[in-house]
Amino acid sequence: MTNLELVLNMLAETTTTEISKVKEPNDFEKNKKIANEGGKIAGDARQKIEEKINKKVISFYRFNGLDNKK
């Protein structure tokens, strides 16, 4: 995962948290709607960045820092 991917993920999570604090959802469906709103904001930001840099933000690089040793 690249730095930009991490930042966009943090944007989605932080935005969702802030919307949730304001709207104070009390059930799963309301939480799900708020999560989609936060994700959409980050998704829109990703698309604008991709338009400006003229390339995809999402990479195939995956961090696997966990040691699978037993």
N, C-alpha and C positions, 0 to 999 in steps of 0.2 A: 504494500500500500504506500502510495507516495504521500508527501507532506500535504499536498493540495487535497487529496482524498481524505486524509485525516481531518483537515480543517473543515471540509464540507460536512463530514460526519459529525464533528463537534457542533457545527452550526445547526444541523438538524436536531440534535439532541438538546442543545441549549434553548433553541427556539421553542421546541415542544415543551420543555420545562417551564419556560416563562409564560407561554400561552396557558398552560395547565394551572399555574399559580393564579392567573387572572380569572379564568373561567370556572375553576374549582369543580371539575367533573366528578360525578358520584357513581358512575357505573362504567362497565367495560366499553359499551358502544360510544359513549362520550369521550372516553380516553382514546379510543381507536381513531375517532374523528380528529382529535387534536394531534395525534401522532401523524396522521396523514397531512394535516396542515403544516406542521413543522417540516416534514419530508418534502412537501411541495416547495416550500420556500428555499430549501437547500438545493432542490432539483432545478428550480428556476435560476438560482445563482450559478450552478454548474453549467447550464446551457449558455448563459451570458458569457461566462469565462471562456467556454469552448468557441463561441463566436469570435471573441476578441483575439484568442491565441491561434485560432484556426486549426485546432487539433483536439482530440478526445482527452478528457481529464482522467477518466477511469483507465487504470492500467491492469495488466495481467499479473503484475508482481504481487505476490502474497507473502506477508511476513509469517514465518513459522519459527519463532524464537523459542518455542517450547521444546524441551528435550524429551523425546519419547522413550528414554531409557527407563527400565524398570528398576 
